[in-house]
Amino acid sequence: MTKTLLALPAMALYLGAAGLLWRSLRLGGETNRSSRTGLFALAAGALILHAAILHADLFQGELHLGLINSASLVAWAVTLLFLLASWFQPIESLGMLIFPIVALALFGEWQWPSRVTVLPGASAVQAAHLVISLLAYSLLSVALLQSLMLGLQERALHRRHAGGVLRNLPPLETMELLLFRMVAVGFALLTLTLVSGVFFSEELFGKPLRFTHHIVLSLIAWAIFGTLLLGRWRYGWRGRTAVRLTIAGFTVLVLGYFGTKFVLEVLLRR
């Protein structure tokens, strides 16, 4: 009952923020001051309610990280990161994708709570690994959404049909620059995640590194993002190439973590 009283208004606030942003971009391009204040108020309220739900589900004496709980936690972190970044960069348009997705993730946590996956009291190294990996997943999630918006914008411009919301997005060059900044920082955090994962695996399994599906797929994703950044620096890659490699890297990264959890928790019921 308590979760319902928190989840319903949180989802309503997320969807309200998405609707307000859509209306603002549809009517007048950049969000004005009053719309921006309203957007942040709605999103902040949703984040607070969402955080209360996450705290109740995840921190029950020990850390409970199941499939749905993890997805909801990443969605919450993505929204928080988006709000902070939007104060400094023109990325408000991403909220039209982020807010409905995080509302859906919260709905999943409310209706289908995860099977309990307990992590005992974490050491400093383990805690650092979890925090850095959460930041990496979150920032690369935002980069994925940015690439999708960039792809839609580029296609519309090529077809000379950039109407409605797409017409009011920042210039294509700005969208590309923001994408590569996100990927670069996300790549750095992913690198730290893999490095810290060496110490994390040693504490858990007594070995410096254990090549599980999660590790192998994360390394492949790391290589894809690294190739994208190298291609941008060396050959000036942009546009569709950047969009496709961002989507490919993120897909592999998601399969490495959430795909493994899906097989274990849903298919094998472990």
C-alpha positions in Angstrom: 0.0 0.0 0.0 2.8 2.4 0.9 4.6 1.7 -2.4 1.4 2.3 -4.3 1.0 5.7 -2.6 4.5 6.6 -3.7 4.6 5.0 -7.1 1.4 6.4 -8.6 2.2 10.1 -7.9 5.8 9.6 -9.0 4.8 8.1 -12.3 2.2 10.9 -12.8 4.9 13.5 -12.1 7.3 11.9 -14.6 4.6 11.8 -17.3 3.6 15.4 -16.4 7.1 16.5 -16.9 7.3 14.8 -20.3 4.0 16.4 -21.3 5.1 19.9 -20.2 8.4 19.5 -22.1 6.6 18.3 -25.3 4.2 21.2 -25.2 7.0 23.7 -24.6 9.1 22.4 -27.5 6.1 22.0 -29.7 5.0 25.6 -29.3 8.0 27.7 -28.8 11.4 26.0 -29.2 13.6 26.5 -26.2 11.9 26.2 -22.8 11.1 29.5 -21.2 11.9 30.2 -17.6 8.5 29.3 -16.2 8.3 26.1 -18.1 11.8 25.2 -17.1 11.0 25.8 -13.4 7.8 23.7 -13.7 9.7 20.9 -15.4 12.4 20.8 -12.7 9.8 20.9 -10.0 7.8 18.0 -11.4 11.0 15.9 -12.1 12.5 16.7 -8.7 9.3 15.6 -6.9 9.2 12.4 -8.9 12.9 11.7 -8.1 12.3 12.1 -4.4 9.3 9.7 -4.4 11.2 7.3 -6.6 14.2 7.4 -4.3 12.0 6.5 -1.4 10.8 3.4 -3.2 14.3 2.4 -4.2 15.5 2.8 -0.7 12.8 0.5 0.6 13.4 -2.1 -2.0 17.2 -2.1 -2.3 18.4 -1.4 1.2 16.9 -4.0 3.5 19.9 -4.4 5.8 21.8 -5.6 2.8 21.9 -4.6 -0.8 19.2 -6.2 -3.0 20.0 -5.9 -6.7 17.6 -7.9 -8.8 16.8 -7.3 -12.5 13.8 -4.9 -12.1 15.3 -3.1 -9.1 18.6 -2.6 -11.0 16.7 -1.2 -14.1 14.7 1.1 -11.9 17.9 2.3 -10.1 19.6 3.0 -13.4 16.5 4.8 -14.7 16.5 7.0 -11.6 20.2 7.8 -11.9 19.7 8.6 -15.6 17.0 11.1 -14.7 19.1 12.7 -12.0 22.1 13.0 -14.3 19.8 14.5 -17.1 18.5 17.1 -14.8 21.9 18.1 -13.6 23.4 18.2 -17.1 20.5 20.2 -18.6 21.4 23.2 -16.4 24.7 23.4 -18.4 23.9 21.9 -21.8 20.9 22.2 -24.2 19.6 18.7 -23.7 16.1 19.3 -22.4 14.6 17.6 -25.5 16.0 14.2 -24.2 13.4 14.5 -21.4 10.7 13.5 -23.8 12.3 10.1 -24.0 13.8 9.8 -20.5 10.7 10.6 -18.4 8.3 8.1 -20.0 11.0 5.4 -19.9 11.7 6.0 -16.2 8.0 6.0 -15.5 7.8 2.6 -17.2 10.8 1.3 -15.1 9.1 2.5 -11.9 5.9 0.8 -13.0 7.8 -2.5 -13.4 9.3 -2.1 -9.9 5.9 -1.5 -8.5 4.1 -4.3 -10.2 6.8 -7.0 -10.6 9.4 -6.7 -7.8 12.7 -8.5 -8.4 13.6 -11.8 -7.0 16.0 -11.1 -4.1 19.7 -10.9 -5.1 21.6 -10.1 -2.0 25.0 -8.5 -1.8 26.4 -8.5 1.7 28.0 -5.4 3.2 30.2 -4.0 0.5 33.9 -3.1 1.0 35.2 0.3 -0.1 36.5 -1.3 -3.4 33.1 -2.9 -4.1 31.2 0.3 -3.2 33.4 2.3 -5.6 32.9 -0.3 -8.3 29.1 -0.1 -8.0 29.0 3.7 -7.9 31.3 4.1 -10.9 29.4 1.4 -12.9 26.1 3.0 -12.2 27.4 6.4 -13.4 28.8 4.7 -16.5 25.6 2.9 -17.4 23.6 6.1 -16.7 25.7 8.4 -18.8 25.9 6.0 -21.7 22.1 5.6 -21.4 21.7 9.3 -21.9 24.2 9.1 -24.8 22.0 6.4 -26.4 18.9 8.7 -26.2 21.0 11.6 -27.6 22.0 9.4 -30.5 18.4 8.5 -31.2 17.4 12.1 -31.2 20.3 13.0 -33.4 19.4 10.2 -35.9 15.8 11.4 -36.1 17.0 15.0 -36.6 19.5 14.1 -39.3 16.9 12.0 -41.2 14.3 14.8 -41.0 16.8 17.3 -42.3 17.9 15.1 -45.2 14.2 14.7 -46.1 13.6 18.4 -45.6 10.8 17.5 -43.2 12.1 18.8 -39.8 8.8 20.0 -38.4 7.2 20.1 -35.0 9.5 19.2 -32.1 12.5 18.3 -34.3 12.5 21.8 -35.8 13.1 23.2 -32.3 16.1 21.0 -31.4 19.6 22.5 -31.1 21.6 22.6 -34.4 22.9 19.3 -35.7 26.5 20.2 -34.9 25.6 21.0 -31.3 23.7 17.7 -31.0 26.7 15.8 -32.3 29.1 17.6 -30.0 27.0 16.8 -27.0 26.8 13.1 -28.1 30.6 12.7 -28.3 31.0 14.5 -24.9 28.6 12.1 -23.3 30.3 9.1 -24.9 33.8 10.3 -24.0 32.9 10.7 -20.3 30.9 7.5 -20.3 33.8 5.6 -21.9 36.1 7.0 -19.2 33.7 5.8 -16.5 33.3 2.4 -18.2 37.1 2.1 -18.2 37.2 2.7 -14.5 34.4 0.2 -14.0 36.4 -2.5 -15.8 39.6 -1.7 -13.9 37.8 -1.6 -10.5 36.0 -4.8 -11.6 39.4 -6.6 -11.4 39.6 -5.8 -7.7 35.9 -6.5 -7.3 36.2 -10.0 -8.8 39.3 -10.7 -6.7 37.4 -10.1 -3.5 34.4 -12.2 -4.6 36.0 -15.1 -6.4 39.6 -15.1 -5.1 40.9 -14.6 -8.7 42.2 -11.4 -10.3 39.7 -11.7 -13.2 37.0 -14.1 -14.1 35.8 -14.0 -17.7 32.1 -14.3 -17.3 29.6 -13.3 -20.1 29.2 -10.0 -18.2 32.9 -9.2 -18.4 33.4 -10.3 -22.0 30.4 -8.3 -23.3 31.4 -5.3 -21.3 34.9 -5.5 -22.9 33.3 -5.7 -26.3 31.1 -2.6 -25.5 34.2 -0.8 -24.3 36.0 -1.6 -27.6 33.0 -0.3 -29.6 32.9 3.0 -27.7 36.7 3.3 -27.9 36.6 2.7 -31.7 33.9 5.4 -32.0 36.0 8.0 -30.2 39.1 7.0 -32.1 37.3 7.3 -35.4 35.9 10.7 -34.4 39.4 11.9 -33.4 41.3 10.4 -36.3 38.8 10.4 -39.2 36.1 12.8 -38.1 33.3 10.2 -37.9 29.9 11.8 -37.3 26.2 11.4 -38.2 24.9 7.9 -38.9 28.2 6.3 -38.1 28.2 7.8 -34.6 24.5 6.9 -34.1 25.0 3.3 -35.1 28.1 2.7 -33.1 26.6 4.3 -30.0 23.5 2.1 -30.3 25.7 -1.0 -30.9 27.9 -0.3 -27.9 25.0 0.3 -25.6 23.1 -2.8 -26.8 26.1 -5.0 -26.0 26.6 -3.3 -22.7 23.0 -3.9 -21.7 23.2 -7.5 -22.8 26.3 -7.9 -20.6 24.4 -6.9 -17.4 20.7 -7.0 -17.8 20.8 -9.9 -20.3 22.7 -12.0 -17.8 20.3 -11.1 -15.0 17.3 -11.9 -17.2 18.6 -15.4 -18.0 19.4 -16.1 -14.4 16.3 -14.6 -12.8 13.6 -15.1 -15.4 14.6 -18.1 -17.4 16.7 -20.1 -14.9 14.9 -18.6 -11.8 18.1 -18.4 -9.7 
